[in-house]
């Protein structure tokens, strides 16, 4: 089963995303509301194939987390989809994102993008 890790500080959004992804056959891992070093440790421990990361996190920048992921040789193949209520598509792409979703988005947009980036 393909595992997706959710890095989102909105508890309601986390719950909705978890349910949606599980209904689509994904295994879902959740992270705590942590600083970037802890989030990186969680990603490595969970070994997901993809990460869905919110740009604006309570304890840091999702874009900075993405940059750290891209610098880490053990995470070279992780597929990352970024999301935000503001259009950070260009910044996320330049930082190494495989995809970007502008909130609010429809569930089918997320699923089709995930399927596309996972091949």
N, C-alpha and C positions, 0 to 999 in steps of 0.2 A: 504494500500500500504506500502511496506517495504521501510524505509528511510535509505539511506547511506550518511554519512558525508565524504566529501573529504578534507583532510588536506595535501595540496601540494602547494609549492610556485612557481611552474612553471605555468604561466597563460595559455599557450598553452595546456599543459597536463591537466589542470583543465577543460578547455573547451571540449577537446576530451573525457575525462572521463565522464563528465556530460552528453554529448550527448549519448555516448554509454550506460550508465546506464539507462537513460530515455528511450531509445529504447528498453531496456530489461524489462521495466515496473517498475523500481525503482524510488522512489522519491529521489531527490538529494539535499543535503544541502551543501553549501560552507562556508568555514571559511575565515576570513580575514587573512592577513599575520601577525600574532600576536605572542606574547610571550606565553609560556606554560600556565600560569594561565588564560589568556584570552581564549585560545583554550579549556581548560577544561570547562570554563563557557559556551562557545558556544556549546560544546557537550551536556552538561546538558540541555541547553535551547532547543536544537533541538530534543532531545530524539530519536536518530537514533537506528536502530537495529545493524548497522555495521559501522565501520570507516575504510577508506582506508588512511593510513598515510605514507608519504614519510619519510625515515630515516633522510635525510639531509634537515632540514628546515632552512630558513634564520635566524630565531630568536631562534634557539635551536635544540635540538636533538629529532627526532621522537621516539627514543628508550626511552629517558627520559620521554616524554609525555606518552608513553605506560606504563611505570612504575607508573606514577602518576594515570593513569586510573585504573590500577590494585589495587592501594591502596585505591581507592575511593569506599566505599560500595554502593553508588547510581549508580555506573556504572558497577557493578559486572557481568551483563549479556551482556555487549556490546561485539560484535564480532569484532576483530581487525585484519585487513590484512595490513601488512607492505610491502613497496616496496623500492627498491634502485637499482642503477646502479652497486653497489658492493655487493658481497655476504655476507650479514649480517644475513643470515637465522638462524644460531645458536644463535647469540646474541638476535635476536628478539624472538625466541622461548623461550629462558631462561627468557626473560623479560615478557612473557605471551601472545605473539601473537598467534592468531588462524591460521595464514597462512602468507606466504612470497612469493612475486613475484620479480624476478630479472628483472630489466629493461634492454633492451626493451622487452616487452612481447606482445603477441598477444591478441586482445580483448577477444577471446574465452577462453584464459587461466584465465583472470580475472573473467569472468562470471561463469565459472565452479568452480573456487575456492570459489567465493562468495556464490554460491548455496550450495557448500559442507559445508562451515562453518556455514551457516544459517540453514542447515538441511532441 
